[in-house]
């Protein structure tokens, strides 16, 4: 059986790791042992933060909505309760975008939510 020299595959593996470690600081970018660890850790952070990004954005939309409905005499939780009672199914991302880009349309939605939640407050 012929002898297999592994230089080509080894270099290809290293090259893949170094490409992923491009832009890292110090030995993390040019020493295979350190670069491999750094790339592995970076991939762990990337996986975790893809999940975390969704939470972060939802929190941002909620903060924006809370700030946007305050001038109308509501807070976030009463606004969402009003939307639910009014039967308006609009997600927080779209509501947040409306509050920024289309204040007139957002005001109309807030008024509907306010009207739906007002009878419950009177009772």
Phi, psi and omega in degrees: 000142182287150180280137179254120175266132191262012184300319184295311181293322179298314179296323180296318178297314180297318182299321180296317180293315181296326178295320179290333183268007181300131180093353177288163187264139173067219184290348180296341182258343188227004176242122191301319182297314182286319182297320181298317178297317183295319180292319179299315179294320179298321178293326176295315179297318181297317179297311181298317187282343171295324176286317184294327181302321181297319178295316183298316181292320178300318178298320179297315180298321181295317178298318180296318180295318179301314179294325184286328183270347180303315179299341179270005178081022178238164166245176187301311186294320179290327177297312181295321177297320178296319177298318181297314180293326180283348180078023178269117180256089177231131182282165187295327179298313181292318179300317179298318179294319177298318181300326181276311190267329183231074185299328181292314179295320179296319179300321179296319179295317180298319180296321177295317180294320180296317180295324181288328184270341183297314180301326179291326180289326181288329183284000000 
